[in-house]
Amino acid sequence: MKRIILTFALLFTITTVFTSCRDEKTTKEKVEDTFEEAGDEIEDAAEDTKDAVKDASEEVKDAAKEAKENVEDKLDGDE
């Protein structure tokens, strides 16, 4: 009987220790984390947009160069 009571007391103590040591975030910390994650997502989206604009710019330059060469070829062929 004594052993059973001591076992339950030990289990209760261990359960209490692990339950009370949880790291619970406050509402303020949760909000800060949310804003930080949103900021990271915005930065990622901005970088992706920048890359897309750069790629599109290169494509436009290449197309303009090709069009110029085609016009020059046509003009040279007419002479």
BAFI-3210 file (N, C-alpha, C; in Angstrom, 3 decimals, decimal comma, padded with zeros to 6 digits):
// residues 79
n [1|2|3|4|5|6|7|8|9|10|11|12|13|14|15|16|17|18|19|20|21|22|23|24|25|26|27|28|29|30|31|32|33|34|35|36|37|38|39|40|41|42|43|44|45|46|47|48|49|50|51|52|53|54|55|56|57|58|59|60|61|62|63|64|65|66|67|68|69|70|71|72|73|74|75|76|77|78|79]
n.u [000,830|001,909|003,869|002,375|001,134|003,394|004,316|002,224|002,454|004,978|004,520|002,597|004,142|006,103|004,462|003,386|005,684|006,536|004,279|004,041|006,304|006,034|006,553|004,792|003,511|002,892|000,134|001,121|003,651|002,863|001,601|003,773|005,377|003,713|003,665|006,359|006,676|004,968|006,347|008,660|007,546|006,690|009,142|010,248|008,424|008,895|011,534|011,156|009,553|011,316|013,255|011,692|011,053|013,596|014,293|012,313|013,035|015,498|014,626|013,131|015,154|016,688|014,807|014,434|016,989|017,169|015,091|016,107|018,358|017,066|015,722|017,922|019,077|017,078|017,144|019,737|019,538|017,840|019,325]
n.v [-001,190|001,203|001,493|001,842|004,313|005,963|005,636|006,788|009,402|010,083|009,934|011,961|014,177|014,213|014,603|017,110|018,701|018,535|019,547|022,159|023,351|024,031|025,971|028,536|030,817|034,299|036,405|038,691|037,830|035,919|037,547|039,125|037,123|036,402|038,792|038,919|036,626|037,349|039,558|038,293|036,758|038,814|039,946|037,781|037,627|040,099|039,787|037,707|039,056|041,025|039,447|038,381|040,685|041,449|039,259|039,524|041,974|041,369|039,623|041,376|043,088|041,276|040,578|043,056|043,502|041,367|042,057|044,441|043,454|041,888|043,861|045,293|043,285|042,973|045,492|045,494|043,453|044,505|046,335]
n.w [000,000|000,801|-001,118|-003,456|-003,007|-002,877|-005,485|-006,977|-006,000|-006,963|-009,751|-009,976|-009,269|-011,294|-013,543|-012,959|-012,994|-015,715|-017,002|-016,043|-017,077|-019,686|-022,595|-023,165|-025,473|-025,296|-026,213|-027,398|-028,275|-030,125|-032,022|-032,831|-033,988|-036,122|-037,615|-038,265|-039,849|-041,938|-042,914|-043,853|-045,919|-047,601|-048,317|-049,725|-051,857|-053,043|-053,923|-055,765|-057,626|-058,465|-059,727|-061,789|-063,249|-064,059|-065,684|-067,673|-068,717|-069,862|-071,849|-073,449|-074,313|-075,809|-077,784|-079,014|-080,024|-081,821|-083,559|-084,611|-085,947|-087,853|-089,341|-090,302|-091,875|-093,800|-094,988|-095,971|-097,802|-099,689|-101,054]
ca.u [000,000|002,812|004,559|001,417|000,978|004,629|004,350|001,304|003,032|006,060|003,908|001,978|005,227|006,692|003,463|003,304|006,911|006,530|003,160|004,281|007,489|005,747|006,856|003,610|003,721|001,849|-000,531|002,047|004,679|002,215|001,396|005,095|005,769|002,887|004,163|007,684|006,457|004,396|007,448|009,507|006,818|006,709|010,497|010,379|007,621|009,586|012,686|010,639|009,108|012,525|013,833|010,814|011,221|014,923|014,202|011,495|013,848|016,481|013,904|012,789|016,408|017,027|013,837|014,726|018,232|016,838|014,286|017,039|019,154|016,174|015,496|019,181|019,219|016,120|017,644|020,933|019,088|017,159|020,287]
ca.v [000,000|002,335|001,567|002,370|005,742|006,618|005,603|007,823|010,700|010,314|010,217|013,278|015,162|014,265|015,198|018,526|019,359|018,656|020,390|023,551|023,858|024,293|027,317|029,058|032,160|035,265|036,920|039,645|037,056|035,310|038,613|039,462|036,037|036,502|039,913|038,557|035,693|038,117|040,345|037,377|036,420|039,996|040,034|036,728|038,014|041,216|039,220|036,985|040,060|041,638|038,479|038,279|041,912|041,379|038,286|040,112|043,031|040,701|039,108|042,516|043,508|040,278|040,695|044,307|043,280|040,479|042,833|045,366|042,669|041,503|045,049|045,563|042,248|043,287|046,671|045,089|042,585|045,326|047,162]
ca.w [000,000|000,889|-002,397|-004,427|-002,717|-003,289|-006,945|-007,441|-005,643|-007,902|-011,045|-009,884|-009,258|-012,641|-014,429|-012,624|-013,453|-017,173|-017,424|-015,689|-017,771|-021,086|-023,044|-023,820|-025,977|-024,993|-027,403|-028,010|-028,977|-031,289|-033,006|-033,354|-034,883|-037,317|-038,411|-038,771|-040,952|-043,043|-043,471|-044,628|-047,141|-048,461|-048,865|-050,734|-053,018|-053,690|-054,628|-056,929|-058,584|-059,018|-060,662|-062,959|-064,029|-064,668|-066,783|-068,730|-069,318|-070,730|-073,011|-074,293|-074,950|-076,832|-078,876|-079,727|-080,764|-082,928|-084,510|-085,255|-086,887|-088,958|-090,160|-091,001|-092,894|-094,859|-095,683|-096,712|-098,883|-100,694|-101,788]
c.u [000,876|003,502|003,641|001,244|002,221|004,755|003,443|001,846|004,162|005,510|003,260|003,041|005,839|005,739|003,369|004,520|006,877|005,402|003,445|005,471|007,247|006,033|005,669|003,857|002,557|001,235|000,388|003,111|004,100|002,019|002,729|005,579|005,001|003,374|005,531|007,560|005,895|005,475|008,370|008,845|006,830|008,080|010,721|009,630|008,301|010,793|012,237|010,197|010,301|013,165|013,001|010,953|012,565|014,907|013,415|012,272|014,880|015,815|013,539|014,032|016,784|016,093|014,101|015,987|017,968|016,034|015,172|017,864|018,318|015,934|016,755|019,401|018,300|016,617|018,868|020,556|018,432|018,157|021,041]
c.v [001,255|002,562|002,174|003,874|006,507|006,669|006,674|009,219|011,063|010,669|011,597|014,372|015,318|014,943|016,702|019,284|019,560|019,544|021,854|024,150|024,112|025,757|027,831|030,503|033,052|035,727|037,882|038,909|036,395|036,338|038,992|038,394|036,105|037,626|039,600|037,604|036,419|038,962|039,492|037,009|037,596|040,155|038,994|037,095|039,161|040,715|038,469|037,952|040,709|040,720|038,373|039,506|041,903|040,427|038,857|041,206|042,442|040,172|040,228|043,008|042,559|040,388|041,958|044,150|042,415|041,223|043,803|044,631|042,248|042,675|045,361|044,546|042,538|044,476|046,338|044,230|043,364|046,104|046,405]
c.w [000,000|-000,457|-003,471|-004,231|-003,150|-004,818|-007,519|-007,138|-006,617|-009,284|-011,070|-009,950|-010,645|-013,618|-014,202|-013,145|-014,966|-017,676|-017,148|-016,423|-019,252|-021,401|-023,836|-024,229|-025,576|-026,312|-028,145|-028,815|-030,230|-032,400|-033,645|-034,337|-036,209|-038,220|-039,012|-039,966|-042,174|-043,716|-044,319|-045,952|-048,122|-049,107|-049,959|-052,012|-053,773|-054,484|-055,885|-058,022|-059,261|-060,049|-061,942|-063,852|-064,743|-065,868|-067,965|-069,453|-070,278|-072,000|-073,979|-075,029|-076,075|-078,037|-079,688|-080,575|-081,999|-083,998|-085,282|-086,309|-088,099|-089,901|-090,952|-092,130|-094,077|-095,687|-096,518|-097,911|-100,007|-101,534|-102,800]
res [m|k|r|i|i|l|t|f|a|l|l|f|t|i|t|t|v|f|t|s|c|r|d|e|k|t|t|k|e|k|v|e|d|t|f|e|e|a|g|d|e|i|e|d|a|a|e|d|t|k|d|a|v|k|d|a|s|e|e|v|k|d|a|a|k|e|a|k|e|n|v|e|d|k|l|d|g|d|e]
***
